[in-house]
Amino acid sequence: MLLVTGGAGYIGSHVALELMRRGREVVVFDDLSRGHRDLVGKALFEEGDLKDLSRVRAVFGKYPIDGVLHFAAKSLVGESMAEPLGPPHGVSTPWGQILILTVCVHYYLYSLVALLTVL
């Protein structure tokens, strides 16, 4: 089963749908801040913030995930350029990327594809 973070966004949803078309089981994880629930199709869906470590771990514990396709990131260029390390009141997108890597290592999962728009 593959976990697609940001799977309710434009790129992630297309990837998730193609994976399912090819017979893969998919779990989409998205906070819906930029994505849309209706783009997920018939994929399993878990709503949550990638920066919420306990929530991400719960998803890994619930499903037999054997690979991650990581598309969750800020999608607006202007927003990313204005605050590349995230807003002063919140946690940055790079921190979310570090957390997903941490959970992957914790579960001995080394199959990760990442599309990073912000570093």
C-alpha contacts under 8 A as a table, 3 or more apart, distances in Angstrom:
res1	aa1	res2	aa2	distance
1	M	24	R	6.69
1	M	25	E	4.86
1	M	26	V	5.67
1	M	27	V	7.26
1	M	63	Y	7.54
1	M	64	P	6.05
1	M	65	I	4.85
1	M	66	D	5.66
1	M	67	G	6.89
2	L	24	R	7.38
2	L	25	E	6.29
2	L	26	V	4.90
2	L	27	V	6.17
2	L	65	I	5.58
2	L	66	D	6.01
2	L	67	G	4.90
2	L	68	V	5.66
2	L	69	L	7.30
3	L	26	V	5.93
3	L	27	V	4.83
3	L	28	V	5.89
3	L	29	F	7.01
3	L	65	I	6.39
3	L	67	G	6.30
3	L	68	V	4.75
3	L	69	L	6.21
4	V	7	G	5.16
4	V	12	G	6.70
4	V	16	A	6.69
4	V	26	V	7.02
4	V	27	V	6.17
4	V	28	V	4.86
4	V	29	F	6.12
4	V	68	V	5.92
4	V	69	L	4.81
4	V	70	H	5.90
4	V	71	F	7.05
5	T	12	G	7.22
5	T	28	V	5.96
5	T	29	F	4.75
5	T	30	D	5.92
5	T	50	L	7.86
5	T	68	V	7.51
5	T	69	L	6.38
5	T	70	H	4.87
5	T	71	F	5.40
5	T	72	A	5.22
6	G	9	G	5.65
6	G	12	G	5.58
6	G	13	S	7.74
6	G	28	V	7.15
6	G	29	F	6.13
6	G	30	D	4.87
6	G	31	D	7.69
6	G	35	G	7.24
6	G	70	H	6.86
6	G	71	F	4.86
6	G	72	A	3.91
6	G	73	A	7.23
7	G	10	Y	7.82
7	G	11	I	7.46
7	G	12	G	4.00
7	G	13	S	4.64
7	G	15	V	7.71
7	G	16	A	6.43
7	G	28	V	5.03
7	G	29	F	6.21
7	G	30	D	6.15
7	G	35	G	7.67
7	G	40	V	6.76
7	G	71	F	6.93
7	G	72	A	7.53
8	A	12	G	6.19
8	A	13	S	5.09
8	A	28	V	7.06
8	A	29	F	7.77
8	A	30	D	6.11
8	A	32	L	6.83
8	A	35	G	4.55
8	A	36	H	5.23
8	A	37	R	5.88
8	A	38	D	7.72
8	A	39	L	5.59
8	A	40	V	5.46
9	G	12	G	5.36
9	G	13	S	5.57
9	G	32	L	7.99
9	G	34	R	6.53
9	G	35	G	4.10
9	G	36	H	6.45
9	G	39	L	7.39
10	Y	13	S	5.59
10	Y	14	H	6.53
10	Y	35	G	7.22
11	I	14	H	5.34
11	I	15	V	6.32
11	I	71	F	7.39
12	G	15	V	5.12
12	G	16	A	6.07
12	G	71	F	5.78
12	G	72	A	8.00
13	S	16	A	5.02
13	S	17	L	6.09
13	S	39	L	5.92
13	S	40	V	5.81
14	H	17	L	5.21
14	H	18	E	6.18
15	V	18	E	5.17
15	V	19	L	6.12
16	A	19	L	5.14
16	A	20	M	6.28
16	A	26	V	6.57
16	A	28	V	7.53
16	A	40	V	7.45
16	A	43	A	7.44
17	L	20	M	5.16
17	L	21	R	6.12
17	L	40	V	7.43
17	L	41	G	7.19
17	L	43	A	7.73
18	E	21	R	4.88
18	E	22	R	6.28
19	L	22	R	5.11
19	L	23	G	6.52
19	L	24	R	5.39
19	L	25	E	7.60
19	L	26	V	7.35
20	M	23	G	4.96
20	M	24	R	4.85
20	M	25	E	6.12
20	M	26	V	6.65
20	M	43	A	7.56
21	R	24	R	7.38
25	E	43	A	7.47
26	V	43	A	5.50
26	V	44	L	6.28
27	V	43	A	5.87
27	V	44	L	4.63
27	V	45	F	5.67
27	V	46	E	7.17
28	V	40	V	7.16
28	V	43	A	6.56
28	V	44	L	6.08
28	V	45	F	4.84
28	V	46	E	6.08
29	F	45	F	6.18
29	F	46	E	4.91
29	F	47	E	5.72
29	F	48	G	6.58
29	F	50	L	7.96
30	D	33	S	7.98
30	D	35	G	7.23
30	D	45	F	7.98
30	D	46	E	6.75
30	D	47	E	5.19
30	D	48	G	5.73
30	D	49	D	6.71
30	D	50	L	7.54
30	D	72	A	7.32
31	D	34	R	7.91
31	D	35	G	7.58
31	D	47	E	5.28
31	D	48	G	4.63
31	D	49	D	5.00
31	D	50	L	7.52
32	L	35	G	4.53
32	L	36	H	5.88
32	L	37	R	6.99
32	L	47	E	7.26
34	R	75	S	7.46
35	G	39	L	7.86
36	H	39	L	5.65
36	H	40	V	7.57
37	R	40	V	5.72
38	D	41	G	6.22
40	V	43	A	5.84
40	V	45	F	7.34
46	E	59	V	7.48
48	G	52	D	7.42
48	G	55	R	6.65
48	G	56	V	7.72
49	D	52	D	5.42
49	D	55	R	7.50
49	D	56	V	7.93
50	L	53	L	7.04
50	L	55	R	7.75
50	L	56	V	6.41
50	L	72	A	7.74
50	L	96	G	5.46
50	L	97	Q	7.93
50	L	99	L	7.53
50	L	100	I	7.16
51	K	91	V	7.30
51	K	93	T	7.96
51	K	95	W	6.85
51	K	96	G	4.57
51	K	99	L	6.62
52	D	55	R	5.39
52	D	56	V	6.39
53	L	56	V	5.19
53	L	57	R	6.13
53	L	99	L	6.59
53	L	103	V	7.95
54	S	57	R	5.09
54	S	58	A	6.10
55	R	58	A	5.03
55	R	59	V	6.46
56	V	59	V	5.22
56	V	60	F	6.42
56	V	100	I	7.55
56	V	103	V	7.50
57	R	60	F	5.04
57	R	61	G	6.09
57	R	103	V	6.55
58	A	61	G	4.97
58	A	62	K	6.10
59	V	62	K	5.05
59	V	63	Y	6.31
60	F	63	Y	5.63
60	F	64	P	7.08
60	F	65	I	6.38
60	F	107	Y	7.86
61	G	64	P	7.51
65	I	68	V	7.59
66	D	109	L	6.49
66	D	111	S	7.06
67	G	109	L	6.84
67	G	110	Y	7.47
67	G	111	S	4.86
67	G	112	L	5.91
68	V	111	S	6.35
68	V	112	L	4.80
68	V	113	V	6.29
69	L	112	L	5.86
69	L	113	V	4.75
69	L	114	A	5.82
69	L	115	L	7.98
70	H	112	L	7.27
70	H	113	V	6.06
70	H	114	A	4.53
70	H	115	L	6.17
70	H	116	L	7.96
71	F	114	A	6.26
71	F	115	L	5.34
71	F	116	L	6.92
73	A	93	T	5.97
73	A	116	L	6.97
73	A	117	T	6.51
73	A	118	V	6.92
74	K	77	V	7.73
74	K	79	E	7.50
74	K	80	S	6.48
74	K	93	T	6.88
74	K	117	T	7.18
74	K	118	V	7.13
75	S	80	S	7.79
75	S	117	T	7.46
76	L	79	E	5.37
76	L	80	S	6.34
77	V	80	S	5.09
77	V	81	M	6.05
78	G	81	M	5.12
78	G	82	A	6.05
79	E	82	A	5.23
79	E	83	E	6.20
79	E	84	P	7.75
80	S	83	E	5.38
80	S	84	P	4.86
80	S	85	L	7.96
80	S	86	G	7.58
80	S	118	V	6.78
81	M	84	P	5.43
83	E	86	G	5.14
83	E	87	P	5.97
84	P	118	V	6.93
84	P	119	L	7.57
85	L	92	S	5.34
85	L	93	T	7.15
85	L	94	P	7.08
86	G	90	G	6.66
86	G	91	V	6.14
86	G	92	S	4.00
86	G	93	T	6.37
87	P	90	G	5.34
87	P	91	V	7.03
87	P	92	S	6.84
88	P	91	V	7.88
91	V	95	W	6.65
91	V	96	G	7.87
92	S	95	W	5.29
92	S	96	G	6.79
93	T	96	G	5.06
93	T	97	Q	6.47
93	T	118	V	7.11
93	T	119	L	7.84
94	P	97	Q	5.00
94	P	98	I	6.33
94	P	118	V	6.98
94	P	119	L	5.75
95	W	98	I	5.03
95	W	99	L	6.24
96	G	99	L	5.05
96	G	100	I	6.31
97	Q	100	I	5.29
97	Q	101	L	6.36
98	I	101	L	5.19
98	I	102	T	6.16
99	L	102	T	4.90
99	L	103	V	6.26
100	I	103	V	5.21
100	I	104	C	6.17
101	L	104	C	5.04
101	L	105	V	6.25
102	T	105	V	5.26
102	T	106	H	6.18
103	V	106	H	4.91
103	V	107	Y	6.27
104	C	107	Y	5.28
104	C	108	Y	6.14
104	C	109	L	4.84
104	C	110	Y	6.61
105	V	108	Y	4.84
105	V	109	L	5.71
105	V	110	Y	6.84
106	H	109	L	7.56
109	L	112	L	7.86
116	L	119	L	6.88
